[in-house]
């Protein structure tokens, strides 16, 4: 019964991936500013910001053309999204 009520969206960094096709019209796609690129061995983390949100993307491949300060298109896997009650912070459903 959360229709019309605010919820928190949770997504793991590995379920938010860079989209080289730059198709922001695809489901779950969005444009973001890459603020930080952090190489951590086999993984690379991209710290992103949109107008209203900050999130992290994890890639197992370095994206050579993507650097801090650039815009990029990313896609969230909608099947991996988790929703939380903002007051109790408990998972919904």
Backbone as JSON, one array per atom type, in Angstrom:
{
  "sequence": "XXXXXXXXXXXXXXXXXXXXXXXXXXXXXXXXXXXXXXXXXXXXXXXXXXXXXXXXXXXXXXXXXXXXXXXXXXXXXXXXXXXXXXXXXXXXX",
  "N": [[0.83, -1.2, 0.0], [1.86, 1.27, -0.84], [1.32, 3.05, -2.78], [1.52, 6.17, -4.25], [3.05, 7.11, -2.17], [6.22, 8.11, -0.75], [9.2, 6.21, -1.39], [12.31, 4.51, -0.77], [14.85, 3.79, -3.07], [16.92, 1.1, -3.74], [19.93, -0.05, -5.14], [22.44, -2.25, -6.19], [25.91, -1.56, -6.89], [26.92, -3.15, -9.04], [24.71, -3.62, -10.56], [24.14, -1.41, -11.95], [25.08, -0.23, -14.83], [27.45, 0.94, -17.27], [26.44, 2.26, -20.41], [27.43, 1.95, -23.54], [26.06, 2.52, -25.88], [24.59, 4.76, -25.45], [21.8, 5.18, -25.15], [19.43, 6.74, -23.82], [16.75, 6.44, -23.87], [16.08, 3.86, -23.38], [14.66, 1.43, -21.13], [15.2, 2.09, -17.73], [17.48, 3.57, -18.2], [19.77, 6.32, -17.85], [21.28, 9.56, -17.82], [24.37, 10.64, -16.5], [26.74, 12.47, -14.51], [30.1, 11.66, -14.3], [31.77, 11.62, -11.44], [33.9, 10.59, -9.92], [36.4, 8.23, -10.67], [37.34, 5.11, -9.71], [39.77, 2.81, -9.61], [39.96, -0.48, -8.68], [41.68, -2.92, -8.58], [40.47, -5.7, -10.2], [38.01, -4.54, -10.57], [36.25, -1.54, -11.45], [35.06, 1.39, -10.06], [32.52, 3.77, -10.52], [31.64, 6.84, -9.5], [28.73, 8.53, -9.5], [26.65, 11.33, -10.44], [23.45, 12.73, -10.72], [21.0, 15.2, -11.49], [19.45, 15.06, -9.16], [20.33, 12.89, -7.63], [22.83, 10.67, -6.22], [24.93, 8.0, -7.08], [26.52, 4.75, -7.38], [28.39, 2.97, -9.77], [29.53, -0.2, -10.78], [32.05, -1.76, -12.61], [33.46, -4.54, -14.31], [35.22, -4.14, -16.23], [37.56, -1.79, -17.37], [36.57, 1.36, -18.52], [37.78, 2.88, -21.06], [37.32, 5.41, -22.23], [35.9, 6.83, -20.41], [36.05, 9.21, -18.02], [36.58, 11.08, -14.98], [34.48, 13.89, -14.65], [33.24, 13.7, -17.08], [30.2, 13.15, -18.95], [28.01, 10.36, -18.96], [26.11, 7.53, -20.13], [24.09, 5.4, -18.32], [22.67, 2.29, -17.18], [20.15, 0.92, -15.2], [19.44, -2.22, -13.86], [16.32, -3.15, -13.74], [15.14, -5.4, -12.63], [16.65, -5.93, -10.45], [16.28, -4.02, -8.54], [15.66, -2.75, -5.28], [13.19, -1.89, -2.92], [12.53, 0.35, -0.23], [11.02, 1.23, 2.89], [10.93, 4.59, 3.78], [10.76, 5.52, 6.42], [10.94, 3.35, 8.32], [13.02, 1.99, 7.21], [12.9, -0.59, 6.37], [12.75, -3.37, 4.09], [10.53, -3.39, 1.3], [8.06, -5.58, 0.31]],
  "CA": [[0.0, 0.0, 0.0], [2.77, 2.41, -0.95], [0.95, 3.83, -3.96], [1.46, 7.6, -3.96], [3.89, 7.44, -1.02], [7.65, 8.03, -1.08], [9.96, 5.02, -1.04], [13.74, 4.58, -1.09], [15.25, 2.81, -4.06], [18.27, 0.6, -3.52], [20.48, -0.83, -6.25], [23.86, -2.57, -5.99], [26.73, -0.96, -7.95], [27.09, -4.03, -10.2], [23.47, -3.63, -11.33], [24.06, -0.1, -12.62], [26.2, -0.4, -15.74], [27.67, 1.9, -18.36], [25.83, 1.9, -21.68], [28.16, 2.62, -24.61], [25.14, 2.92, -26.94], [24.05, 6.07, -25.06], [20.36, 5.2, -25.44], [18.73, 7.08, -22.58], [15.34, 6.12, -24.01], [15.89, 2.48, -22.93], [14.14, 1.3, -19.77], [16.22, 2.12, -16.69], [18.67, 4.31, -18.63], [19.84, 7.71, -17.41], [22.53, 10.29, -18.07], [24.96, 11.05, -15.22], [28.09, 13.01, -14.49], [31.05, 10.8, -13.61], [32.52, 12.49, -10.54], [35.14, 9.92, -9.51], [36.69, 6.9, -11.22], [38.21, 4.45, -8.74], [40.22, 1.49, -10.06], [40.17, -1.33, -7.52], [42.05, -4.23, -9.09], [39.66, -6.17, -11.33], [36.79, -3.73, -10.67], [36.34, -0.09, -11.49], [33.86, 2.02, -9.53], [32.23, 5.09, -11.06], [30.77, 7.59, -8.61], [27.92, 9.3, -10.44], [25.62, 12.23, -9.92], [22.44, 13.29, -11.62], [20.5, 16.43, -10.89], [18.86, 14.83, -7.84], [20.78, 11.68, -6.95], [24.19, 10.18, -6.36], [24.97, 6.56, -7.03], [27.79, 4.14, -7.74], [28.35, 1.92, -10.76], [30.73, -1.04, -10.75], [32.32, -2.46, -13.87], [34.6, -5.44, -14.27], [36.09, -3.7, -17.32], [37.83, -0.35, -17.39], [35.97, 2.03, -19.67], [38.89, 3.8, -21.33], [36.91, 6.76, -22.63], [35.12, 7.43, -19.34], [36.89, 9.82, -17.01], [35.88, 12.02, -14.1], [34.12, 15.14, -15.31], [32.5, 13.41, -18.3], [28.84, 12.62, -18.88], [27.88, 9.0, -19.48], [24.79, 6.91, -20.05], [24.12, 4.2, -17.49], [21.39, 1.58, -17.16], [19.86, 0.17, -13.98], [18.69, -3.45, -14.08], [15.09, -2.97, -12.96], [14.83, -6.64, -11.91], [17.52, -5.99, -9.28], [15.97, -2.88, -7.68], [15.02, -3.04, -3.99], [12.47, -0.73, -2.38], [12.55, 0.4, 1.23], [10.19, 2.23, 3.56], [11.86, 5.62, 4.24], [10.69, 5.73, 7.86], [11.46, 2.19, 9.06], [14.15, 1.48, 6.42], [12.68, -2.02, 6.09], [12.47, -3.69, 2.68], [9.12, -3.51, 0.92], [7.75, -6.73, -0.54]],
  "C": [[0.87, 1.26, 0.0], [2.44, 3.28, -2.15], [0.79, 5.3, -3.56], [2.31, 8.04, -2.79], [5.36, 7.36, -1.42], [8.25, 6.7, -0.62], [11.43, 5.29, -1.36], [14.06, 3.47, -2.07], [16.68, 2.39, -3.77], [18.7, -0.25, -4.7], [21.96, -1.07, -5.97], [24.67, -1.99, -7.16], [26.87, -1.83, -9.2], [25.84, -4.13, -11.06], [23.16, -2.28, -11.95], [25.28, -0.05, -13.53], [26.25, 0.69, -16.81], [27.06, 1.37, -19.64], [26.55, 2.63, -22.81], [27.26, 3.09, -25.76], [24.52, 4.29, -26.7], [22.58, 6.22, -25.44], [19.6, 5.49, -24.15], [17.24, 6.8, -22.68], [15.05, 4.68, -23.57], [15.39, 2.47, -21.48], [15.29, 1.28, -18.77], [17.46, 2.92, -17.03], [18.6, 5.76, -18.14], [21.21, 8.27, -17.73], [23.06, 10.76, -16.72], [26.35, 11.63, -15.44], [28.97, 12.05, -13.71], [31.93, 11.71, -12.76], [33.86, 11.9, -10.16], [35.22, 8.58, -10.22], [37.7, 6.25, -10.29], [38.53, 3.04, -9.23], [40.6, 0.67, -8.83], [40.5, -2.75, -8.0], [41.21, -4.6, -10.3], [38.4, -5.33, -11.55], [37.12, -2.25, -10.77], [35.0, 0.46, -11.01], [33.73, 3.42, -10.1], [31.23, 5.75, -10.11], [30.06, 8.62, -9.46], [27.01, 10.28, -9.73], [24.71, 12.64, -11.07], [21.98, 14.58, -10.95], [20.04, 16.22, -9.45], [19.46, 13.69, -7.03], [22.27, 11.43, -7.16], [24.13, 8.66, -6.26], [26.32, 6.06, -7.52], [27.53, 3.03, -8.75], [29.63, 1.12, -10.65], [30.86, -1.78, -12.07], [33.51, -3.37, -13.68], [35.57, -5.13, -15.4], [36.34, -2.21, -17.16], [37.2, 0.22, -18.65], [36.93, 3.13, -20.08], [38.48, 5.22, -21.68], [36.16, 7.49, -21.52], [36.04, 7.91, -18.23], [36.04, 10.76, -16.14], [35.65, 13.32, -14.85], [33.35, 14.94, -16.6], [31.09, 12.96, -17.99], [28.86, 11.21, -19.45], [26.46, 8.52, -19.35], [24.95, 5.6, -19.28], [22.73, 3.59, -17.47], [21.3, 0.79, -15.85], [19.05, -1.06, -14.37], [17.47, -3.43, -13.16], [14.71, -4.23, -12.18], [15.64, -6.77, -10.62], [17.29, -4.84, -8.3], [15.3, -3.37, -6.4], [14.36, -1.75, -3.5], [12.41, -0.83, -0.86], [11.59, 1.47, 1.73], [11.13, 3.3, 4.12], [11.85, 5.86, 5.74], [11.34, 4.57, 8.64], [12.75, 1.65, 8.45], [14.09, -0.02, 6.19], [12.36, -2.21, 4.63], [10.96, -3.82, 2.47], [8.99, -4.72, 0.0], [8.77, -7.75, -0.51]]
}
